[in-house]
Amino acid sequence: MSDLVTGLLLALLAAFLGGGALSLGRQKLVPGAVVVGVLAVASLVAAGLYLVPEVLDR
């Protein structure tokens, strides 16, 4: 159950970071948007690494 919670929290973090990247992009802060976007993708990949084995085990 712990991996499920961790994966869901990472997915939630990815959603917030993705929104932040879009917001920074609209404000023409491209370097910040790129950095936050890379962090969003990294947290989404980490969430997948936690959630995929959890789902396949069920």
N, CA, C, O and CB atoms as a CASP TS submission, in Angstrom:
PFRMAT TS
TARGET T0000
AUTHOR 0000-0000-0000
METHOD Language model
MODEL 1
PARENT N/A
ATOM      1  N   MET     1       0.817  -1.191   0.000  1.00  0.00           N
ATOM      2  CA  MET     1       0.000   0.000   0.000  1.00  0.00           C
ATOM      3  C   MET     1       0.865   1.262   0.000  1.00  0.00           C
ATOM      4  O   MET     1       0.457   2.300  -0.521  1.00  0.00           O
ATOM      5  CB  MET     1      -0.931  -0.005   1.201  1.00  0.00           C
ATOM      6  N   SER     2       2.018   1.169   0.566  1.00  0.00           N
ATOM      7  CA  SER     2       2.901   2.326   0.642  1.00  0.00           C
ATOM      8  C   SER     2       3.346   2.779  -0.758  1.00  0.00           C
ATOM      9  O   SER     2       3.416   3.977  -1.031  1.00  0.00           O
ATOM     10  CB  SER     2       4.127   1.998   1.509  1.00  0.00           C
ATOM     11  N   ASP     3       3.644   1.817  -1.638  1.00  0.00           N
ATOM     12  CA  ASP     3       4.047   2.173  -3.000  1.00  0.00           C
ATOM     13  C   ASP     3       2.906   2.838  -3.756  1.00  0.00           C
ATOM     14  O   ASP     3       3.133   3.732  -4.571  1.00  0.00           O
ATOM     15  CB  ASP     3       4.522   0.932  -3.759  1.00  0.00           C
ATOM     16  N   LEU     4       1.699   2.408  -3.491  1.00  0.00           N
ATOM     17  CA  LEU     4       0.539   3.012  -4.141  1.00  0.00           C
ATOM     18  C   LEU     4       0.394   4.473  -3.720  1.00  0.00           C
ATOM     19  O   LEU     4       0.175   5.346  -4.560  1.00  0.00           O
ATOM     20  CB  LEU     4      -0.743   2.226  -3.800  1.00  0.00           C
ATOM     21  N   VAL     5       0.514   4.733  -2.437  1.00  0.00           N
ATOM     22  CA  VAL     5       0.392   6.102  -1.935  1.00  0.00           C
ATOM     23  C   VAL     5       1.523   6.967  -2.475  1.00  0.00           C
ATOM     24  O   VAL     5       1.294   8.108  -2.876  1.00  0.00           O
ATOM     25  CB  VAL     5       0.395   6.119  -0.393  1.00  0.00           C
ATOM     26  N   THR     6       2.738   6.437  -2.489  1.00  0.00           N
ATOM     27  CA  THR     6       3.882   7.190  -3.001  1.00  0.00           C
ATOM     28  C   THR     6       3.698   7.509  -4.478  1.00  0.00           C
ATOM     29  O   THR     6       3.970   8.631  -4.905  1.00  0.00           O
ATOM     30  CB  THR     6       5.184   6.407  -2.787  1.00  0.00           C
ATOM     31  N   GLY     7       3.247   6.552  -5.252  1.00  0.00           N
ATOM     32  CA  GLY     7       3.017   6.780  -6.672  1.00  0.00           C
ATOM     33  C   GLY     7       1.942   7.816  -6.927  1.00  0.00           C
ATOM     34  O   GLY     7       2.075   8.652  -7.820  1.00  0.00           O
ATOM     35  N   LEU     8       0.870   7.762  -6.138  1.00  0.00           N
ATOM     36  CA  LEU     8      -0.200   8.747  -6.309  1.00  0.00           C
ATOM     37  C   LEU     8       0.257  10.141  -5.912  1.00  0.00           C
ATOM     38  O   LEU     8      -0.121  11.121  -6.554  1.00  0.00           O
ATOM     39  CB  LEU     8      -1.422   8.352  -5.489  1.00  0.00           C
ATOM     40  N   LEU     9       1.060  10.244  -4.870  1.00  0.00           N
ATOM     41  CA  LEU     9       1.593  11.550  -4.475  1.00  0.00           C
ATOM     42  C   LEU     9       2.541  12.100  -5.537  1.00  0.00           C
ATOM     43  O   LEU     9       2.541  13.302  -5.806  1.00  0.00           O
ATOM     44  CB  LEU     9       2.317  11.447  -3.126  1.00  0.00           C
ATOM     45  N   LEU    10       3.340  11.238  -6.136  1.00  0.00           N
ATOM     46  CA  LEU    10       4.223  11.689  -7.213  1.00  0.00           C
ATOM     47  C   LEU    10       3.428  12.123  -8.443  1.00  0.00           C
ATOM     48  O   LEU    10       3.807  13.078  -9.120  1.00  0.00           O
ATOM     49  CB  LEU    10       5.206  10.579  -7.592  1.00  0.00           C
ATOM     50  N   ALA    11       2.335  11.431  -8.732  1.00  0.00           N
ATOM     51  CA  ALA    11       1.485  11.833  -9.846  1.00  0.00           C
ATOM     52  C   ALA    11       0.830  13.186  -9.568  1.00  0.00           C
ATOM     53  O   ALA    11       0.690  14.010 -10.473  1.00  0.00           O
ATOM     54  CB  ALA    11       0.411  10.766 -10.113  1.00  0.00           C
ATOM     55  N   LEU    12       0.432  13.412  -8.328  1.00  0.00           N
ATOM     56  CA  LEU    12      -0.138  14.703  -7.950  1.00  0.00           C
ATOM     57  C   LEU    12       0.910  15.808  -8.073  1.00  0.00           C
ATOM     58  O   LEU    12       0.608  16.903  -8.547  1.00  0.00           O
ATOM     59  CB  LEU    12      -0.693  14.648  -6.513  1.00  0.00           C
ATOM     60  N   LEU    13       2.131  15.525  -7.649  1.00  0.00           N
ATOM     61  CA  LEU    13       3.224  16.487  -7.788  1.00  0.00           C
ATOM     62  C   LEU    13       3.477  16.798  -9.258  1.00  0.00           C
ATOM     63  O   LEU    13       3.706  17.952  -9.621  1.00  0.00           O
ATOM     64  CB  LEU    13       4.508  15.950  -7.129  1.00  0.00           C
ATOM     65  N   ALA    14       3.436  15.775 -10.103  1.00  0.00           N
ATOM     66  CA  ALA    14       3.642  15.990 -11.538  1.00  0.00           C
ATOM     67  C   ALA    14       2.560  16.893 -12.116  1.00  0.00           C
ATOM     68  O   ALA    14       2.842  17.724 -12.979  1.00  0.00           O
ATOM     69  CB  ALA    14       3.661  14.648 -12.284  1.00  0.00           C
ATOM     70  N   ALA    15       1.324  16.737 -11.647  1.00  0.00           N
ATOM     71  CA  ALA    15       0.240  17.581 -12.139  1.00  0.00           C
ATOM     72  C   ALA    15       0.465  19.040 -11.747  1.00  0.00           C
ATOM     73  O   ALA    15       0.284  19.940 -12.567  1.00  0.00           O
ATOM     74  CB  ALA    15      -1.109  17.089 -11.598  1.00  0.00           C
ATOM     75  N   PHE    16       0.857  19.272 -10.506  1.00  0.00           N
ATOM     76  CA  PHE    16       1.117  20.648 -10.075  1.00  0.00           C
ATOM     77  C   PHE    16       2.309  21.244 -10.812  1.00  0.00           C
ATOM     78  O   PHE    16       2.274  22.410 -11.206  1.00  0.00           O
ATOM     79  CB  PHE    16       1.360  20.696  -8.567  1.00  0.00           C
ATOM     80  N   LEU    17       3.354  20.464 -11.000  1.00  0.00           N
ATOM     81  CA  LEU    17       4.519  20.969 -11.720  1.00  0.00           C
ATOM     82  C   LEU    17       4.191  21.241 -13.189  1.00  0.00           C
ATOM     83  O   LEU    17       4.676  22.214 -13.766  1.00  0.00           O
ATOM     84  CB  LEU    17       5.677  19.972 -11.616  1.00  0.00           C
ATOM     85  N   GLY    18       3.380  20.395 -13.782  1.00  0.00           N
ATOM     86  CA  GLY    18       2.964  20.628 -15.166  1.00  0.00           C
ATOM     87  C   GLY    18       2.174  21.915 -15.298  1.00  0.00           C
ATOM     88  O   GLY    18       2.371  22.672 -16.249  1.00  0.00           O
ATOM     89  N   GLY    19       1.288  22.168 -14.359  1.00  0.00           N
ATOM     90  CA  GLY    19       0.544  23.426 -14.369  1.00  0.00           C
ATOM     91  C   GLY    19       1.457  24.623 -14.173  1.00  0.00           C
ATOM     92  O   GLY    19       1.266  25.669 -14.793  1.00  0.00           O
ATOM     93  N   GLY    20       2.446  24.466 -13.311  1.00  0.00           N
ATOM     94  CA  GLY    20       3.407  25.543 -13.102  1.00  0.00           C
ATOM     95  C   GLY    20       4.236  25.813 -14.343  1.00  0.00           C
ATOM     96  O   GLY    20       4.539  26.964 -14.656  1.00  0.00           O
ATOM     97  N   ALA    21       4.602  24.757 -15.047  1.00  0.00           N
ATOM     98  CA  ALA    21       5.374  24.932 -16.281  1.00  0.00           C
ATOM     99  C   ALA    21       4.547  25.658 -17.341  1.00  0.00           C
ATOM    100  O   ALA    21       5.060  26.525 -18.048  1.00  0.00           O
ATOM    101  CB  ALA    21       5.846  23.566 -16.821  1.00  0.00           C
ATOM    102  N   LEU    22       3.268  25.303 -17.448  1.00  0.00           N
ATOM    103  CA  LEU    22       2.401  25.999 -18.406  1.00  0.00           C
ATOM    104  C   LEU    22       2.231  27.465 -18.030  1.00  0.00           C
ATOM    105  O   LEU    22       2.235  28.342 -18.894  1.00  0.00           O
ATOM    106  CB  LEU    22       1.029  25.316 -18.482  1.00  0.00           C
ATOM    107  N   SER    23       2.084  27.722 -16.739  1.00  0.00           N
ATOM    108  CA  SER    23       1.932  29.097 -16.286  1.00  0.00           C
ATOM    109  C   SER    23       3.192  29.917 -16.566  1.00  0.00           C
ATOM    110  O   SER    23       3.104  31.056 -17.024  1.00  0.00           O
ATOM    111  CB  SER    23       1.607  29.126 -14.795  1.00  0.00           C
ATOM    112  N   LEU    24       4.357  29.342 -16.292  1.00  0.00           N
ATOM    113  CA  LEU    24       5.604  30.052 -16.570  1.00  0.00           C
ATOM    114  C   LEU    24       5.784  30.287 -18.060  1.00  0.00           C
ATOM    115  O   LEU    24       6.296  31.331 -18.464  1.00  0.00           O
ATOM    116  CB  LEU    24       6.794  29.276 -16.017  1.00  0.00           C
ATOM    117  N   GLY    25       5.374  29.335 -18.877  1.00  0.00           N
ATOM    118  CA  GLY    25       5.467  29.499 -20.317  1.00  0.00           C
ATOM    119  C   GLY    25       4.596  30.636 -20.825  1.00  0.00           C
ATOM    120  O   GLY    25       4.996  31.380 -21.721  1.00  0.00           O
ATOM    121  N   ARG    26       3.393  30.771 -20.246  1.00  0.00           N
ATOM    122  CA  ARG    26       2.509  31.864 -20.656  1.00  0.00           C
ATOM    123  C   ARG    26       3.059  33.225 -20.241  1.00  0.00           C
ATOM    124  O   ARG    26       2.748  34.239 -20.867  1.00  0.00           O
ATOM    125  CB  ARG    26       1.121  31.667 -20.061  1.00  0.00           C
ATOM    126  N   GLN    27       3.869  33.250 -19.195  1.00  0.00           N
ATOM    127  CA  GLN    27       4.456  34.505 -18.737  1.00  0.00           C
ATOM    128  C   GLN    27       5.784  34.797 -19.438  1.00  0.00           C
ATOM    129  O   GLN    27       6.501  35.722 -19.058  1.00  0.00           O
ATOM    130  CB  GLN    27       4.662  34.466 -17.227  1.00  0.00           C
ATOM    131  N   LYS    28       6.103  34.016 -20.448  1.00  0.00           N
ATOM    132  CA  LYS    28       7.334  34.173 -21.247  1.00  0.00           C
ATOM    133  C   LYS    28       8.605  33.937 -20.441  1.00  0.00           C
ATOM    134  O   LYS    28       9.655  34.493 -20.761  1.00  0.00           O
ATOM    135  CB  LYS    28       7.381  35.560 -21.850  1.00  0.00           C
ATOM    136  N   LEU    29       8.517  33.116 -19.396  1.00  0.00           N
ATOM    137  CA  LEU    29       9.682  32.726 -18.599  1.00  0.00           C
ATOM    138  C   LEU    29      10.116  31.335 -19.047  1.00  0.00           C
ATOM    139  O   LEU    29       9.970  30.354 -18.317  1.00  0.00           O
ATOM    140  CB  LEU    29       9.361  32.751 -17.058  1.00  0.00           C
ATOM    141  N   VAL    30      10.646  31.274 -20.248  1.00  0.00           N
ATOM    142  CA  VAL    30      10.921  29.999 -20.900  1.00  0.00           C
ATOM    143  C   VAL    30      11.946  29.152 -20.142  1.00  0.00           C
ATOM    144  O   VAL    30      11.708  27.955 -19.983  1.00  0.00           O
ATOM    145  CB  VAL    30      11.408  30.243 -22.307  1.00  0.00           C
ATOM    146  N   PRO    31      13.074  29.697 -19.663  1.00  0.00           N
ATOM    147  CA  PRO    31      14.016  28.827 -18.941  1.00  0.00           C
ATOM    148  C   PRO    31      13.396  28.190 -17.691  1.00  0.00           C
ATOM    149  O   PRO    31      13.633  27.018 -17.399  1.00  0.00           O
ATOM    150  CB  PRO    31      15.252  29.623 -18.544  1.00  0.00           C
ATOM    151  N   GLY    32      12.606  28.973 -16.963  1.00  0.00           N
ATOM    152  CA  GLY    32      11.931  28.415 -15.791  1.00  0.00           C
ATOM    153  C   GLY    32      10.911  27.366 -16.169  1.00  0.00           C
ATOM    154  O   GLY    32      10.758  26.356 -15.482  1.00  0.00           O
ATOM    155  N   ALA    33      10.209  27.609 -17.271  1.00  0.00           N
ATOM    156  CA  ALA    33       9.212  26.648 -17.728  1.00  0.00           C
ATOM    157  C   ALA    33       9.872  25.336 -18.133  1.00  0.00           C
ATOM    158  O   ALA    33       9.328  24.260 -17.886  1.00  0.00           O
ATOM    159  CB  ALA    33       8.411  27.223 -18.900  1.00  0.00           C
ATOM    160  N   VAL    34      11.040  25.427 -18.754  1.00  0.00           N
ATOM    161  CA  VAL    34      11.744  24.205 -19.166  1.00  0.00           C
ATOM    162  C   VAL    34      12.197  23.414 -17.948  1.00  0.00           C
ATOM    163  O   VAL    34      12.042  22.193 -17.907  1.00  0.00           O
ATOM    164  CB  VAL    34      12.956  24.547 -20.057  1.00  0.00           C
ATOM    165  N   VAL    35      12.757  24.102 -16.955  1.00  0.00           N
ATOM    166  CA  VAL    35      13.238  23.419 -15.752  1.00  0.00           C
ATOM    167  C   VAL    35      12.084  22.751 -15.017  1.00  0.00           C
ATOM    168  O   VAL    35      12.181  21.586 -14.633  1.00  0.00           O
ATOM    169  CB  VAL    35      13.960  24.406 -14.820  1.00  0.00           C
ATOM    170  N   VAL    36      10.996  23.483 -14.822  1.00  0.00           N
ATOM    171  CA  VAL    36       9.842  22.919 -14.117  1.00  0.00           C
ATOM    172  C   VAL    36       9.205  21.806 -14.946  1.00  0.00           C
ATOM    173  O   VAL    36       8.717  20.823 -14.388  1.00  0.00           O
ATOM    174  CB  VAL    36       8.801  24.019 -13.806  1.00  0.00           C
ATOM    175  N   GLY    37       9.204  21.949 -16.259  1.00  0.00           N
ATOM    176  CA  GLY    37       8.670  20.892 -17.112  1.00  0.00           C
ATOM    177  C   GLY    37       9.480  19.613 -17.030  1.00  0.00           C
ATOM    178  O   GLY    37       8.922  18.516 -17.023  1.00  0.00           O
ATOM    179  N   VAL    38      10.802  19.752 -16.966  1.00  0.00           N
ATOM    180  CA  VAL    38      11.660  18.567 -16.810  1.00  0.00           C
ATOM    181  C   VAL    38      11.398  17.901 -15.463  1.00  0.00           C
ATOM    182  O   VAL    38      11.358  16.674 -15.374  1.00  0.00           O
ATOM    183  CB  VAL    38      13.158  18.951 -16.937  1.00  0.00           C
ATOM    184  N   LEU    39      11.222  18.701 -14.420  1.00  0.00           N
ATOM    185  CA  LEU    39      10.892  18.129 -13.110  1.00  0.00           C
ATOM    186  C   LEU    39       9.532  17.431 -13.133  1.00  0.00           C
ATOM    187  O   LEU    39       9.354  16.397 -12.490  1.00  0.00           O
ATOM    188  CB  LEU    39      10.899  19.225 -12.036  1.00  0.00           C
ATOM    189  N   ALA    40       8.579  17.991 -13.867  1.00  0.00           N
ATOM    190  CA  ALA    40       7.265  17.359 -13.982  1.00  0.00           C
ATOM    191  C   ALA    40       7.365  16.011 -14.681  1.00  0.00           C
ATOM    192  O   ALA    40       6.748  15.035 -14.254  1.00  0.00           O
ATOM    193  CB  ALA    40       6.297  18.270 -14.739  1.00  0.00           C
ATOM    194  N   VAL    41       8.143  15.963 -15.755  1.00  0.00           N
ATOM    195  CA  VAL    41       8.315  14.692 -16.472  1.00  0.00           C
ATOM    196  C   VAL    41       9.028  13.674 -15.596  1.00  0.00           C
ATOM    197  O   VAL    41       8.673  12.495 -15.598  1.00  0.00           O
ATOM    198  CB  VAL    41       9.101  14.906 -17.778  1.00  0.00           C
ATOM    199  N   ALA    42      10.038  14.123 -14.842  1.00  0.00           N
ATOM    200  CA  ALA    42      10.762  13.205 -13.956  1.00  0.00           C
ATOM    201  C   ALA    42       9.850  12.649 -12.870  1.00  0.00           C
ATOM    202  O   ALA    42       9.926  11.463 -12.549  1.00  0.00           O
ATOM    203  CB  ALA    42      11.962  13.913 -13.317  1.00  0.00           C
ATOM    204  N   SER    43       8.999  13.477 -12.308  1.00  0.00           N
ATOM    205  CA  SER    43       8.102  12.972 -11.276  1.00  0.00           C
ATOM    206  C   SER    43       7.015  12.080 -11.868  1.00  0.00           C
ATOM    207  O   SER    43       6.535  11.165 -11.198  1.00  0.00           O
ATOM    208  CB  SER    43       7.468  14.131 -10.517  1.00  0.00           C
ATOM    209  N   LEU    44       6.627  12.333 -13.102  1.00  0.00           N
ATOM    210  CA  LEU    44       5.656  11.458 -13.758  1.00  0.00           C
ATOM    211  C   LEU    44       6.260  10.083 -14.044  1.00  0.00           C
ATOM    212  O   LEU    44       5.589   9.061 -13.893  1.00  0.00           O
ATOM    213  CB  LEU    44       5.158  12.098 -15.063  1.00  0.00           C
ATOM    214  N   VAL    45       7.517  10.062 -14.453  1.00  0.00           N
ATOM    215  CA  VAL    45       8.203   8.785 -14.680  1.00  0.00           C
ATOM    216  C   VAL    45       8.352   8.029 -13.364  1.00  0.00           C
ATOM    217  O   VAL    45       8.141   6.817 -13.310  1.00  0.00           O
ATOM    218  CB  VAL    45       9.590   9.015 -15.327  1.00  0.00           C
ATOM    219  N   ALA    46       8.716   8.749 -12.308  1.00  0.00           N
ATOM    220  CA  ALA    46       8.850   8.097 -10.990  1.00  0.00           C
ATOM    221  C   ALA    46       7.515   7.550 -10.521  1.00  0.00           C
ATOM    222  O   ALA    46       7.457   6.460  -9.953  1.00  0.00           O
ATOM    223  CB  ALA    46       9.407   9.084  -9.944  1.00  0.00           C
ATOM    224  N   ALA    47       6.436   8.297 -10.752  1.00  0.00           N
ATOM    225  CA  ALA    47       5.107   7.801 -10.377  1.00  0.00           C
ATOM    226  C   ALA    47       4.776   6.535 -11.143  1.00  0.00           C
ATOM    227  O   ALA    47       4.206   5.598 -10.584  1.00  0.00           O
ATOM    228  CB  ALA    47       4.034   8.868 -10.633  1.00  0.00           C
ATOM    229  N   GLY    48       5.131   6.504 -12.426  1.00  0.00           N
ATOM    230  CA  GLY    48       4.899   5.300 -13.221  1.00  0.00           C
ATOM    231  C   GLY    48       5.686   4.113 -12.704  1.00  0.00           C
ATOM    232  O   GLY    48       5.191   2.986 -12.687  1.00  0.00           O
ATOM    233  N   LEU    49       6.915   4.373 -12.283  1.00  0.00           N
ATOM    234  CA  LEU    49       7.733   3.280 -11.751  1.00  0.00           C
ATOM    235  C   LEU    49       7.160   2.715 -10.457  1.00  0.00           C
ATOM    236  O   LEU    49       7.348   1.536 -10.158  1.00  0.00           O
ATOM    237  CB  LEU    49       9.157   3.758 -11.514  1.00  0.00           C
ATOM    238  N   TYR    50       6.471   3.539  -9.696  1.00  0.00           N
ATOM    239  CA  TYR    50       5.824   3.048  -8.482  1.00  0.00           C
ATOM    240  C   TYR    50       4.484   2.390  -8.781  1.00  0.00           C
ATOM    241  O   TYR    50       4.147   1.368  -8.183  1.00  0.00           O
ATOM    242  CB  TYR    50       5.631   4.184  -7.496  1.00  0.00           C
ATOM    243  N   LEU    51       3.711   2.974  -9.708  1.00  0.00           N
ATOM    244  CA  LEU    51       2.335   2.531  -9.898  1.00  0.00           C
ATOM    245  C   LEU    51       2.189   1.326 -10.818  1.00  0.00           C
ATOM    246  O   LEU    51       1.314   0.491 -10.589  1.00  0.00           O
ATOM    247  CB  LEU    51       1.529   3.652 -10.438  1.00  0.00           C
ATOM    248  N   VAL    52       3.015   1.212 -11.845  1.00  0.00           N
ATOM    249  CA  VAL    52       2.853   0.104 -12.798  1.00  0.00           C
ATOM    250  C   VAL    52       3.032  -1.256 -12.127  1.00  0.00           C
ATOM    251  O   VAL    52       2.185  -2.126 -12.327  1.00  0.00           O
ATOM    252  CB  VAL    52       3.852   0.246 -13.946  1.00  0.00           C
ATOM    253  N   PRO    53       4.089  -1.489 -11.340  1.00  0.00           N
ATOM    254  CA  PRO    53       4.175  -2.798 -10.668  1.00  0.00           C
ATOM    255  C   PRO    53       3.033  -3.021  -9.672  1.00  0.00           C
ATOM    256  O   PRO    53       2.584  -4.152  -9.483  1.00  0.00           O
ATOM    257  CB  PRO    53       5.514  -2.924  -9.942  1.00  0.00           C
ATOM    258  N   GLU    54       2.572  -1.954  -9.044  1.00  0.00           N
ATOM    259  CA  GLU    54       1.461  -2.086  -8.094  1.00  0.00           C
ATOM    260  C   GLU    54       0.188  -2.533  -8.810  1.00  0.00           C
ATOM    261  O   GLU    54      -0.559  -3.365  -8.295  1.00  0.00           O
ATOM    262  CB  GLU    54       1.215  -0.751  -7.358  1.00  0.00           C
ATOM    263  N   VAL    55      -0.055  -1.984  -9.989  1.00  0.00           N
ATOM    264  CA  VAL    55      -1.261  -2.347 -10.743  1.00  0.00           C
ATOM    265  C   VAL    55      -1.129  -3.746 -11.335  1.00  0.00           C
ATOM    266  O   VAL    55      -2.105  -4.495 -11.370  1.00  0.00           O
ATOM    267  CB  VAL    55      -1.526  -1.323 -11.862  1.00  0.00           C
ATOM    268  N   LEU    56       0.060  -4.103 -11.796  1.00  0.00           N
ATOM    269  CA  LEU    56       0.238  -5.426 -12.402  1.00  0.00           C
ATOM    270  C   LEU    56       0.144  -6.555 -11.388  1.00  0.00           C
ATOM    271  O   LEU    56      -0.178  -7.688 -11.749  1.00  0.00           O
ATOM    272  CB  LEU    56       1.571  -5.495 -13.105  1.00  0.00           C
ATOM    273  N   ASP    57       0.421  -6.258 -10.121  1.00  0.00           N
ATOM    274  CA  ASP    57       0.344  -7.283  -9.086  1.00  0.00           C
ATOM    275  C   ASP    57      -1.098  -7.621  -8.708  1.00  0.00           C
ATOM    276  O   ASP    57      -1.349  -8.651  -8.082  1.00  0.00           O
ATOM    277  CB  ASP    57       1.102  -6.829  -7.856  1.00  0.00           C
ATOM    278  N   ARG    58      -2.037  -6.769  -9.080  1.00  0.00           N
ATOM    279  CA  ARG    58      -3.432  -6.992  -8.665  1.00  0.00           C
ATOM    280  C   ARG    58      -4.141  -7.936  -9.572  1.00  0.00           C
ATOM    281  O   ARG    58      -5.318  -8.228  -9.361  1.00  0.00           O
ATOM    282  CB  ARG    58      -4.189  -5.698  -8.613  1.00  0.00           C
TER
END
